[in-house]
Amino acid sequence: MSGASLKRGAITLTAANMLDFGLQFLMPIALVRLLPTSAFADYRLAWLAIGTAMAIAPFALPRSLFYFLPRHEGQARAPFVHQTLLLLLFSGACAGLALGPWNPLLPDSLRAMHSAAWFMPAFLTLWVAANLIEFLPNARGDVAGQAKTIVALAVLRVLMVGAAAWSGRADVVFGALVAYAAIKVALVLLHIGRHYGWRVFPLQMPALRTQLVYCVPFGLASALFLLRGQADQWVAAAMFPAAVFAAFSIGAVIMPVVALVRNSVSNAIAPRLSALESNKDQAGMLRLNQRANLASAFVLLPTLMLTAVLAVHIVTVVYTDKYLLAADVMRINCLALLGVAVEVSTLTVVLNQGRFLLAADACLLLVSLAAGVTGALLFGVPGAALGNVLTLAAGNAFSFWRVARVTGVPLRRLQQWGALLRILAACLGAGALAALLDAADLVRAALPEAVLIGAAFALAYAALLKLVGVLPEARALFLAPAPAAASPSSTKHD
């Protein structure tokens, strides 16, 4: 794939995932108005449990297809796809049983959730395997098909869940989610049958062992990383009432925004990174990661800054003033996410550093839980989010150190730090102006004031990007055909 093709792929997937996120963002807005407070709290608690299952049950199997499929041709790819589906169905069933109300380790609020006895086993058995459809087209190089699938499924989900929410009952919404998961599984089966056939058995044990050896360290590390990101929500669910947890979870809504941008870019470049690594092209890998981080920084840094300024407006307009407690949590999460706006985690995967990630994330999970509990005791509900601030930044720093050591490239040359710092400076300047406008309280109504502040921020950000000299780089990344970047200095091959 050329640089221009990779850029189009990244932009296409990001746009599709942004639309998906936008539509999913609308669902809680509707549900908070259509469901009683107790039913909405059940819905948020259910998604906390589902998110935890999705941190563990996939076990890096879907993403491993980005590694194995580019290295094989034709029917040699089929065993990896077939065994991935079988393992996901099994792990999903186990996750559903583990998160049922009979588990005494779960918080009381989650065990008391209405309809949990049937919903978790039924939904998770399907859902873990269903999400394979979000990887399969891209893993075989069909980025456009992947984007179309994401958009179509996002629209279908909103329609199904939205219609169910009119009943005002959480159990009806859960039933719609189970039906939606079944539709996604059907699409997975159709895709596999069309492209890989159905000769599943007997399993090819060498291929299975190879895939498991690759996945085990990354699966454990990914699970620990995602659990670390959810530790604050589990602390809030265990230490505060369900309605308070619902507000806390709203404050974490910015987390998926960053995740979808990062994951879209990572998924678009992962097959190319894998191919470069197999050809021992370390310089090409680093160039690709640098450009991906620059593109992400142009989008993520201003998003986090503006969200922090407008947190009260966002909660008031989107979720009503009943959940204003979420504003402070949202600001803390914006600070935490600054620690991963620029990352090299994709490189650690390609460089097969799963064992290092496993050890680092195991330690940081404990730190996150301890910091969350301490913060909640000292500062109340917003303090439960402090664990994210510490551990996201520390985990990313560890990854940078490890990649620098493995590649032999000095940390100061691992990224285009000068350009990244200038982008951050532009964001800080625009954020200061936005904060002054917010404090001036020029408009009483929350929505018009938020629009005014957002417009002023956007204009100031663009002007400051030009002032600090990085606007041409933004145009090159997003508008012009991707140029061949210079090789990082002092890059050496192992």
C-alpha positions as CSV (number, residue, x, y, z in Angstrom):
1,M,0.0,0.0,0.0
2,S,1.2,3.5,-0.8
3,G,1.4,6.3,1.7
4,A,-1.6,7.9,0.1
5,S,-3.6,4.7,0.3
6,L,-2.7,4.3,4.0
7,K,-3.8,7.9,4.6
8,R,-7.1,7.4,2.8
9,G,-7.6,4.2,4.8
10,A,-6.9,5.9,8.1
11,I,-9.2,8.8,7.3
12,T,-11.9,6.4,6.0
13,L,-11.9,4.3,9.1
14,T,-11.7,7.3,11.4
15,A,-14.7,8.9,9.6
16,A,-16.7,5.7,9.8
17,N,-15.8,5.2,13.5
18,M,-16.6,8.8,14.3
19,L,-20.0,8.4,12.7
20,D,-20.5,5.2,14.7
21,F,-19.4,7.0,17.9
22,G,-21.7,10.0,17.1
23,L,-24.7,7.7,16.7
24,Q,-23.8,5.7,19.9
25,F,-23.3,9.1,21.7
26,L,-26.9,9.9,20.9
27,M,-28.2,6.7,22.5
28,P,-27.5,7.7,26.1
29,I,-29.0,11.1,25.3
30,A,-32.2,9.4,24.4
31,L,-32.1,6.8,27.1
32,V,-31.5,9.3,29.9
33,R,-34.8,10.9,28.9
34,L,-36.8,7.8,28.0
35,L,-35.8,5.5,30.8
36,P,-36.4,6.0,34.5
37,T,-33.3,6.8,36.6
38,S,-33.1,3.3,38.0
39,A,-33.4,1.7,34.5
40,F,-30.8,4.1,33.1
41,A,-28.5,3.1,36.0
42,D,-29.0,-0.5,35.1
43,Y,-28.1,0.2,31.5
44,R,-24.9,2.0,32.5
45,L,-23.9,-0.8,34.9
46,A,-24.6,-3.4,32.2
47,W,-22.2,-1.7,29.9
48,L,-19.5,-1.5,32.6
49,A,-19.8,-5.3,32.9
50,I,-19.8,-5.7,29.1
51,G,-16.8,-3.4,28.7
52,T,-14.9,-5.5,31.3
53,A,-15.8,-8.7,29.4
54,M,-14.6,-7.1,26.1
55,A,-11.3,-6.2,27.8
56,I,-10.6,-9.9,28.6
57,A,-12.6,-12.3,26.4
58,P,-11.3,-11.3,22.9
59,F,-7.8,-12.0,24.2
60,A,-6.2,-10.1,21.3
61,L,-7.5,-12.8,18.9
62,P,-9.2,-10.4,16.4
63,R,-6.3,-8.1,16.2
64,S,-3.9,-11.0,15.7
65,L,-5.4,-11.4,12.2
66,F,-3.7,-8.1,11.3
67,Y,-0.4,-10.0,12.1
68,F,-1.1,-13.4,10.5
69,L,-3.2,-12.7,7.4
70,P,-0.7,-10.4,5.7
71,R,1.9,-13.1,6.2
72,H,-0.1,-15.8,4.4
73,E,-1.9,-16.2,1.1
74,G,-5.0,-17.9,-0.1
75,Q,-6.4,-20.8,1.9
76,A,-3.5,-20.6,4.3
77,R,-5.3,-17.8,6.0
78,A,-8.5,-19.8,6.7
79,P,-7.3,-21.7,9.8
80,F,-6.5,-18.5,11.6
81,V,-9.9,-17.0,10.9
82,H,-11.8,-20.2,11.8
83,Q,-10.0,-20.9,15.1
84,T,-10.4,-17.2,16.1
85,L,-14.2,-17.5,15.7
86,L,-14.4,-20.7,17.7
87,L,-12.2,-19.3,20.5
88,L,-14.3,-16.1,20.7
89,L,-17.6,-18.0,21.0
90,F,-16.1,-20.1,23.8
91,S,-14.7,-17.1,25.7
92,G,-17.9,-15.1,25.2
93,A,-19.9,-17.9,26.8
94,C,-17.5,-18.0,29.8
95,A,-17.6,-14.2,30.2
96,G,-21.4,-14.3,30.2
97,L,-21.5,-16.9,32.9
98,A,-18.9,-15.1,35.0
99,L,-20.8,-11.8,35.0
100,G,-24.2,-13.2,36.0
101,P,-25.9,-12.2,39.2
102,W,-24.8,-15.4,40.9
103,N,-21.2,-14.2,41.1
104,P,-20.6,-12.9,44.7
105,L,-17.6,-10.9,43.7
106,L,-19.6,-8.4,41.7
107,P,-20.8,-5.2,43.3
108,D,-24.3,-5.4,44.9
109,S,-25.7,-2.8,42.4
110,L,-24.7,-5.0,39.4
111,R,-26.0,-8.2,41.0
112,A,-29.3,-6.6,41.7
113,M,-29.6,-5.4,38.0
114,H,-33.0,-6.4,36.6
115,S,-32.8,-9.1,33.9
116,A,-29.0,-9.7,34.5
117,A,-29.7,-13.5,34.9
118,W,-30.6,-14.0,31.2
119,F,-29.0,-10.9,29.5
120,M,-25.3,-11.3,30.3
121,P,-25.0,-15.0,29.2
122,A,-27.0,-14.5,26.1
123,F,-25.5,-11.2,25.0
124,L,-21.9,-11.9,25.7
125,T,-21.8,-15.3,24.1
126,L,-22.8,-13.5,20.9
127,W,-21.2,-10.1,21.4
128,V,-17.6,-11.3,21.8
129,A,-17.7,-13.2,18.5
130,A,-19.9,-10.6,16.8
131,N,-17.2,-7.9,17.0
132,L,-15.0,-10.0,14.7
133,I,-16.9,-8.3,11.9
134,E,-15.1,-5.0,12.9
135,F,-11.8,-6.6,12.0
136,L,-12.3,-9.2,9.2
137,P,-12.7,-6.9,6.1
138,N,-9.8,-4.7,7.1
139,A,-7.5,-7.7,7.9
140,R,-7.9,-8.8,4.3
141,G,-7.2,-5.3,3.0
142,D,-10.8,-4.2,2.3
143,V,-10.8,-0.8,4.2
144,A,-13.8,0.6,2.2
145,G,-15.8,-2.5,3.0
146,Q,-14.9,-2.3,6.7
147,A,-16.0,1.4,6.8
148,K,-19.4,0.5,5.1
149,T,-20.0,-2.3,7.6
150,I,-19.2,-0.1,10.6
151,V,-21.6,2.6,9.4
152,A,-24.5,0.2,8.5
153,L,-24.2,-1.6,11.8
154,A,-24.1,1.7,13.7
155,V,-27.3,2.9,12.1
156,L,-29.0,-0.4,12.8
157,R,-28.0,-0.4,16.4
158,V,-29.4,3.1,17.0
159,L,-32.7,2.2,15.4
160,M,-33.1,-1.0,17.3
161,V,-32.1,0.3,20.7
162,G,-33.9,3.6,20.2
163,A,-37.2,1.8,19.3
164,A,-36.8,-0.5,22.4
165,A,-36.2,2.5,24.7
166,W,-39.7,3.9,24.0
167,S,-41.0,1.2,26.2
168,G,-39.3,2.8,29.2
169,R,-38.0,-0.6,30.3
170,A,-34.4,-1.7,30.6
171,D,-35.2,-5.4,29.9
172,V,-36.7,-4.5,26.5
173,V,-33.6,-2.5,25.6
174,F,-31.5,-5.6,26.6
175,G,-33.6,-7.8,24.4
176,A,-32.9,-5.4,21.4
177,L,-29.2,-5.6,22.1
178,V,-29.3,-9.4,22.1
179,A,-31.1,-9.3,18.7
180,Y,-28.5,-6.8,17.3
181,A,-25.6,-9.0,18.5
182,A,-27.2,-12.0,16.7
183,I,-27.3,-10.0,13.5
184,K,-23.6,-9.2,13.8
185,V,-22.8,-12.8,14.3
186,A,-24.7,-13.7,11.2
187,L,-22.6,-11.2,9.2
188,V,-19.4,-12.7,10.6
189,L,-20.6,-16.2,9.5
190,L,-21.5,-14.9,6.0
191,H,-18.1,-13.2,5.6
192,I,-16.1,-16.2,6.7
193,G,-18.1,-18.6,4.5
194,R,-17.6,-16.3,1.5
195,H,-13.9,-15.7,1.8
196,Y,-12.5,-18.6,3.8
197,G,-15.0,-21.5,3.5
198,W,-16.3,-23.8,6.2
199,R,-13.7,-26.5,6.3
200,V,-13.1,-25.9,10.0
201,F,-12.3,-29.4,11.3
202,P,-9.9,-30.9,11.9
203,L,-8.2,-27.9,13.5
204,Q,-4.7,-27.3,12.2
205,M,-2.8,-27.5,15.5
206,P,0.5,-25.9,14.4
207,A,-1.5,-22.8,13.2
208,L,-3.5,-22.8,16.5
209,R,-0.3,-23.1,18.6
210,T,1.4,-20.3,16.6
211,Q,-1.6,-18.0,17.1
212,L,-2.0,-18.7,20.8
213,V,1.7,-18.2,21.5
214,Y,1.4,-14.8,19.8
215,C,-1.9,-13.9,21.4
216,V,-1.3,-15.0,25.0
217,P,1.1,-12.2,26.1
218,F,-0.7,-9.5,24.1
219,G,-4.2,-10.7,25.2
220,L,-3.2,-10.6,28.9
221,A,-1.5,-7.2,28.4
222,S,-4.4,-5.8,26.6
223,A,-6.8,-7.1,29.2
224,L,-4.8,-5.5,32.0
225,F,-4.5,-2.3,30.1
226,L,-8.3,-2.1,29.4
227,L,-9.1,-3.2,33.0
228,R,-6.8,-0.4,34.2
229,G,-8.8,2.0,32.1
230,Q,-12.0,0.8,33.8
231,A,-10.7,0.5,37.3
232,D,-12.1,4.0,38.2
233,Q,-15.6,2.9,37.1
234,W,-15.4,-0.3,39.2
235,V,-14.3,1.8,42.2
236,A,-17.2,4.2,41.7
237,A,-19.7,1.3,41.2
238,A,-18.4,-0.4,44.4
239,M,-18.2,2.8,46.6
240,F,-21.2,4.9,45.5
241,P,-24.9,4.3,44.7
242,A,-26.0,3.2,41.3
243,A,-27.4,6.7,40.4
244,V,-24.1,8.3,41.3
245,F,-22.2,5.7,39.3
246,A,-24.4,6.6,36.3
247,A,-23.2,10.3,36.6
248,F,-19.6,9.1,36.9
249,S,-19.8,7.0,33.8
250,I,-21.1,10.0,31.9
251,G,-18.0,11.8,32.9
252,A,-16.0,9.0,31.1
253,V,-17.7,9.6,27.8
254,I,-14.6,11.3,26.4
255,M,-12.6,8.1,26.8
256,P,-14.2,6.4,23.7
257,V,-13.7,9.5,21.6
258,V,-9.9,9.2,22.0
259,A,-10.0,5.4,21.7
260,L,-11.9,5.5,18.4
261,V,-9.4,7.9,16.8
262,R,-6.4,6.0,18.1
263,N,-7.9,2.6,17.2
264,S,-9.0,3.8,13.7
265,V,-5.5,5.0,12.9
266,S,-3.9,1.9,14.5
267,N,-6.2,-0.5,12.7
268,A,-5.5,1.3,9.4
269,I,-1.7,1.1,9.7
270,A,-1.4,-2.2,11.6
271,P,-1.3,-4.5,8.5
272,R,1.3,-2.2,6.9
273,L,3.4,-2.0,10.1
274,S,3.3,-5.8,10.2
275,A,4.5,-6.1,6.6
276,L,7.3,-3.6,7.2
277,E,8.4,-5.5,10.3
278,S,8.5,-8.8,8.4
279,N,10.7,-7.1,5.8
280,K,12.9,-5.7,8.6
281,D,12.2,-2.1,7.5
282,Q,12.5,-0.5,10.9
283,A,12.9,3.0,9.5
284,G,9.6,2.7,7.6
285,M,7.8,1.5,10.7
286,L,9.0,4.5,12.7
287,R,8.1,7.0,9.9
288,L,4.6,5.6,9.7
289,N,4.1,5.8,13.5
290,Q,5.4,9.4,13.6
291,R,2.9,10.5,10.9
292,A,0.1,8.7,12.6
293,N,0.8,10.4,15.9
294,L,1.0,13.8,14.3
295,A,-2.3,13.3,12.6
296,S,-3.9,12.1,15.9
297,A,-2.4,15.0,17.8
298,F,-3.9,17.6,15.4
299,V,-7.4,16.1,16.3
300,L,-7.1,14.8,19.8
301,L,-5.3,17.6,21.6
302,P,-7.8,20.3,20.7
303,T,-10.7,17.9,21.4
304,L,-9.5,17.2,24.9
305,M,-8.8,20.9,25.5
306,L,-12.2,22.1,24.4
307,T,-14.0,19.3,26.2
308,A,-12.3,20.3,29.5
309,V,-13.5,23.9,29.0
310,L,-17.0,23.0,28.0
311,A,-17.6,20.1,30.4
312,V,-20.4,21.7,32.3
313,H,-22.1,22.8,29.0
314,I,-21.8,19.3,27.5
315,V,-23.3,17.6,30.5
316,T,-26.1,20.1,30.9
317,V,-27.1,20.1,27.2
318,V,-26.6,16.4,26.5
319,Y,-27.5,14.7,29.7
320,T,-29.5,17.3,31.6
321,D,-28.4,19.1,34.8
322,K,-29.3,16.1,36.9
323,Y,-25.9,14.7,36.1
324,L,-23.7,17.9,36.6
325,L,-21.5,15.8,38.9
326,A,-20.1,14.3,35.7
327,A,-18.4,17.6,34.6
328,D,-15.5,17.4,37.1
329,V,-15.0,13.7,36.2
330,M,-14.9,14.6,32.5
331,R,-12.2,17.3,33.1
332,I,-10.0,14.8,35.0
333,N,-10.4,12.2,32.2
334,C,-9.3,14.9,29.7
335,L,-6.2,15.4,31.7
336,A,-5.6,11.6,31.9
337,L,-6.0,11.2,28.1
338,L,-3.3,13.8,27.4
339,G,-1.0,11.0,28.5
340,V,-1.9,8.8,25.5
341,A,-2.5,11.4,22.8
342,V,0.9,10.4,21.4
343,E,1.7,6.7,21.7
344,V,3.8,3.8,20.4
345,S,1.7,0.9,21.7
346,T,1.1,-0.2,18.1
347,L,4.8,-0.6,17.6
348,T,5.2,-2.6,20.8
349,V,2.7,-5.1,19.4
350,V,4.5,-5.3,16.0
351,L,7.8,-5.6,17.8
352,N,6.4,-8.5,19.8
353,Q,6.9,-6.9,23.2
354,G,3.9,-8.6,24.7
355,R,5.7,-9.8,27.8
356,F,6.9,-6.4,28.7
357,L,3.4,-4.9,28.3
358,L,2.0,-7.7,30.4
359,A,4.4,-6.9,33.3
360,A,3.9,-3.2,33.1
361,D,0.1,-3.3,32.9
362,A,-0.1,-5.8,35.8
363,C,1.8,-3.3,38.0
364,L,-0.2,-0.3,36.8
365,L,-3.6,-2.0,37.3
366,L,-2.8,-2.3,41.0
367,V,-1.6,1.4,41.1
368,S,-4.8,2.5,39.3
369,L,-7.1,0.7,41.8
370,A,-5.2,2.1,44.8
371,A,-5.2,5.6,43.4
372,G,-8.9,5.4,42.6
373,V,-9.9,4.3,46.0
374,T,-7.6,6.8,47.7
375,G,-8.9,9.6,45.4
376,A,-12.6,8.6,46.1
377,L,-12.0,8.7,49.9
378,L,-10.2,12.0,49.8
379,F,-12.1,13.9,47.1
380,G,-15.4,12.1,46.6
381,V,-16.7,10.9,43.2
382,P,-14.3,12.9,41.0
383,G,-11.4,11.6,42.9
384,A,-12.1,8.1,41.8
385,A,-10.8,9.1,38.3
386,L,-7.4,10.0,39.5
387,G,-6.0,6.5,38.9
388,N,-6.4,7.1,35.1
389,V,-4.3,10.3,35.3
390,L,-1.4,8.5,36.9
391,T,-1.4,5.2,35.1
392,L,-2.2,6.3,31.5
393,A,0.8,8.6,31.5
394,A,3.1,6.1,33.2
395,G,2.1,3.3,30.9
396,N,2.7,5.3,27.8
397,A,6.1,6.5,29.1
398,F,7.1,2.8,29.7
399,S,6.1,2.0,26.1
400,F,8.2,4.8,24.7
401,W,11.2,3.7,26.8
402,R,10.8,0.1,25.6
403,V,10.5,1.0,21.9
404,A,13.5,3.2,22.1
405,R,15.5,0.4,23.7
406,V,14.4,-2.3,21.3
407,T,14.9,-0.2,18.1
408,G,18.0,1.6,19.2
409,V,16.5,5.0,18.3
410,P,17.0,7.7,21.0
411,L,13.8,8.8,22.6
412,R,14.4,12.4,21.5
413,R,14.2,11.1,17.8
414,L,11.4,8.6,18.2
415,Q,8.8,11.3,17.5
416,Q,8.6,14.7,15.9
417,W,8.6,16.3,19.3
418,G,9.0,19.8,18.1
419,A,5.9,19.7,15.9
420,L,3.9,18.0,18.7
421,L,4.9,20.6,21.3
422,R,3.8,23.4,18.9
423,I,0.4,21.7,18.4
424,L,0.1,21.5,22.2
425,A,1.0,25.2,22.5
426,A,-1.7,26.2,20.0
427,C,-4.2,24.1,21.9
428,L,-3.3,25.8,25.2
429,G,-3.6,29.2,23.7
430,A,-7.0,28.5,22.2
431,G,-8.1,26.8,25.4
432,A,-7.1,29.9,27.5
433,L,-9.3,32.1,25.2
434,A,-12.2,29.7,25.5
435,A,-11.9,29.6,29.3
436,L,-12.0,33.4,29.4
437,L,-15.1,33.5,27.2
438,D,-16.7,30.8,29.5
439,A,-15.9,32.9,32.6
440,A,-17.3,36.0,31.0
441,D,-20.7,34.3,30.8
442,L,-21.7,36.3,27.7
443,V,-24.7,34.1,26.9
444,R,-27.0,32.6,29.6
445,A,-28.3,29.6,27.6
446,A,-25.8,26.7,27.7
447,L,-26.1,25.5,24.1
448,P,-25.6,28.9,22.3
449,E,-22.7,29.7,24.7
450,A,-21.1,26.4,24.0
451,V,-21.4,27.0,20.2
452,L,-19.9,30.5,20.6
453,I,-17.0,29.3,22.7
454,G,-16.4,26.3,20.3
455,A,-16.3,28.6,17.3
456,A,-13.9,31.0,19.0
457,F,-11.7,28.1,20.0
458,A,-11.6,26.7,16.4
459,L,-10.6,30.0,14.9
460,A,-8.0,30.6,17.6
461,Y,-6.6,27.1,17.2
462,A,-6.2,27.5,13.4
463,A,-4.6,30.9,13.7
464,L,-2.2,29.7,16.4
465,L,-1.3,26.6,14.3
466,K,-0.3,29.0,11.5
467,L,1.6,31.2,14.0
468,V,3.7,28.4,15.4
469,G,4.4,27.1,11.9
470,V,2.7,23.7,11.8
471,L,-0.3,24.5,9.6
472,P,1.5,23.3,6.5
473,E,2.1,20.0,8.2
474,A,-1.6,19.7,8.9
475,R,-2.4,20.4,5.3
476,A,0.1,17.8,4.1
477,L,-1.3,15.2,6.5
478,F,-5.0,15.7,5.8
479,L,-5.3,17.3,2.4
480,A,-2.3,16.6,0.2
481,P,-1.1,13.2,-1.1
482,A,1.1,11.6,1.6
483,P,4.8,12.5,0.9
484,A,7.7,10.2,1.7
485,A,8.9,11.3,5.1
486,A,12.6,11.4,5.9
487,S,14.1,8.5,7.8
488,P,14.5,9.0,11.5
489,S,18.1,9.8,12.4
490,S,20.2,7.2,14.1
491,T,17.8,4.4,13.2
492,K,19.5,1.1,13.2
493,H,18.4,-2.5,12.4
494,D,18.8,-5.2,15.0
